Amino acid sequence: MNAPATSDTTAPRSLSDLFWTFNRMSMQGFGGVLAVAQRELVERKQWMTREQFVETLSVSQVLPGPNVVNMSLMIGDQHFGLRGAFVALAGMLVVPLVVVLALAALYAQLASHPMVSGALRGMGAVAAGLVLSTALKLASTLKKSALGVWRSLAFTALTFGAIALLRWPLLWVLLGLGPLAVALTWWRLRR
């Protein structure tokens, strides 16, 4: 039950291609897989366009659970049905689970070592850079957004200001700005 690829995209060749692609993505993502997922799915494999990636990411963000795990389920299902969803999910989780368990056991032994804490701080900075890089790459899709570039940037600035500068709790910022952004988008789509 392969989903047809558009002229701009291709499809996974097999279930094993799907598994190893998601496995490779998950093994590269320290602190988050989103930047790696965008590069792998849009640029390298060309299974999706940037617009399709943003659309799938948007849906995956409203579902419970990690965004990229939700995306793996959706992409696997799109191309191979339920089997594809489980294969993509296994690719995202099986090997990283084993690695994390091994690292947790090792960390318990080395947690107090200064080099270990320094390495973790460095990985946090790299993860933040990857998220910013992905945001900049995907910014071009805002032109096609119902909100438009300037309104989207305004919501971004408001969110950043409320959380980073005013130190308001994330939950309250999302509960305040989220429905406002959804209502504005709905209103603009109805016009």
BELSULHU-V121070 format. One record per residue. N is the residue number from 0. RES is the residue in three letters. SS is DSSP state (H for helix, E for strand, - for the rest). Layout:
n->{N	N}
res->{RES	RES}
ss->{SS	SS}
This chain:
n->{0	1	2	3	4	5	6	7	8	9	10	11	12	13	14	15	16	17	18	19	20	21	22	23	24	25	26	27	28	29	30	31	32	33	34	35	36	37	38	39	40	41	42	43	44	45	46	47	48	49	50	51	52	53	54	55	56	57	58	59	60	61	62	63	64	65	66	67	68	69	70	71	72	73	74	75	76	77	78	79	80	81	82	83	84	85	86	87	88	89	90	91	92	93	94	95	96	97	98	99	100	101	102	103	104	105	106	107	108	109	110	111	112	113	114	115	116	117	118	119	120	121	122	123	124	125	126	127	128	129	130	131	132	133	134	135	136	137	138	139	140	141	142	143	144	145	146	147	148	149	150	151	152	153	154	155	156	157	158	159	160	161	162	163	164	165	166	167	168	169	170	171	172	173	174	175	176	177	178	179	180	181	182	183	184	185	186	187	188	189	190}
res->{MET	ASN	ALA	PRO	ALA	THR	SER	ASP	THR	THR	ALA	PRO	ARG	SER	LEU	SER	ASP	LEU	PHE	TRP	THR	PHE	ASN	ARG	MET	SER	MET	GLN	GLY	PHE	GLY	GLY	VAL	LEU	ALA	VAL	ALA	GLN	ARG	GLU	LEU	VAL	GLU	ARG	LYS	GLN	TRP	MET	THR	ARG	GLU	GLN	PHE	VAL	GLU	THR	LEU	SER	VAL	SER	GLN	VAL	LEU	PRO	GLY	PRO	ASN	VAL	VAL	ASN	MET	SER	LEU	MET	ILE	GLY	ASP	GLN	HIS	PHE	GLY	LEU	ARG	GLY	ALA	PHE	VAL	ALA	LEU	ALA	GLY	MET	LEU	VAL	VAL	PRO	LEU	VAL	VAL	VAL	LEU	ALA	LEU	ALA	ALA	LEU	TYR	ALA	GLN	LEU	ALA	SER	HIS	PRO	MET	VAL	SER	GLY	ALA	LEU	ARG	GLY	MET	GLY	ALA	VAL	ALA	ALA	GLY	LEU	VAL	LEU	SER	THR	ALA	LEU	LYS	LEU	ALA	SER	THR	LEU	LYS	LYS	SER	ALA	LEU	GLY	VAL	TRP	ARG	SER	LEU	ALA	PHE	THR	ALA	LEU	THR	PHE	GLY	ALA	ILE	ALA	LEU	LEU	ARG	TRP	PRO	LEU	LEU	TRP	VAL	LEU	LEU	GLY	LEU	GLY	PRO	LEU	ALA	VAL	ALA	LEU	THR	TRP	TRP	ARG	LEU	ARG	ARG}
ss->{-	-	-	-	-	-	-	-	-	-	-	-	-	-	H	H	H	H	H	H	H	H	H	H	H	H	H	H	-	-	-	-	-	H	H	H	H	H	H	H	H	H	H	H	-	-	-	-	-	H	H	H	H	H	H	H	H	H	H	H	H	H	-	-	-	-	H	H	H	H	H	H	H	H	H	H	H	H	H	H	H	H	H	H	H	H	H	H	H	H	H	H	H	H	H	H	H	H	H	H	H	H	H	H	H	H	H	H	H	H	-	-	-	H	H	H	H	H	H	H	H	H	H	H	H	H	H	H	H	H	H	H	H	H	H	H	H	H	H	H	H	H	H	H	-	-	-	H	H	H	H	H	H	H	H	H	H	H	H	H	H	H	H	H	H	-	-	-	-	H	H	H	H	H	H	H	H	H	H	H	H	H	H	H	H	H	H	H	H	H	-}
